[in-house]
Amino acid sequence: MDYPKKAIQSAFTSIVVNVGLATIKIITGILGSSFALIADGIESISDIFSSLLVLFGIKYAVKPPDKNHPYGHGRAEPLITFVIVGLLVLSSIFIIYQSILHIQQPHSTPRPYTLIILTLIIIVKEIMYRRMNRRGKEFKSTTLQADAWHHRSDAITSFTAFIGIAVAIIMGPGYEAADDWAAIVAAVIILLNAYLIFRPALGEIMDENLHQEMIQKIRDIAASEHGILETEKCFIRKTGMYYHVDLHAVVDGDKSVKEGHLLAHNLKDSIQREIPEIIEILIHIEPDHY
């Protein structure tokens, strides 16, 4: 499967959707007297920049290894994720600050038609979240999953804006600031989501042991491989959408170096055939007795 190409297509689709929705939100918010919707549009602008970063990060991360980067450029992915998290945090702080200022100023009740626009936006954003999150998990891409959460956070801000505007319209005079309070609630939720995005990317940078399922699958493949008696150490390092594996395999100690070398190559081929996202495997052969 061509992971990089499909990941790039997903990032490009995200950019197009975010540009369209940000424009609709800001225009509707201005015409419909809803700061929550304007704030939602501002958050969508940060989505545009984050999607551009995702596109750049994926294109850079899939560059082949070179002299200065023998393990490839995959670590660019979590680094870009950190930048996206930073954008989420900054946009949340901006929304909170502007909402507090707006609460202190008299303003008119939002227009009812803004609720229709918000309903459509919530539906589109939730669809985009599910699509991008599925692609992110499929391609093992932290940046695509971060971009997916950007869509989900956008859906959340739109939903809270919907509630705030509905309260302001239904309750009438005195409740005009309900959508501003809704924007603050949405910003806090975005901050929590930013941490959820940040945590796995940090684990990837720190080579945290987060791949037990893949380790077990590798051991199962090795157990069924002719000539491999058992496996010992198995370490996995994620770089972008691909993985590097260090594996210690035990073979008959009476076999020659040439035979052990052949067994290692056969095992490597079997593992990469079953788990194609593993781009490189270093197999250390251990004798069953000394």
Summary of the structure (lengths in Angstrom):
residues: 290
radius of gyration: 24.8
end to end distance: 42.7
largest distance: 88.5
contacts: 1033
relative contact order: 0.13
helix: 68%
strand: 10%
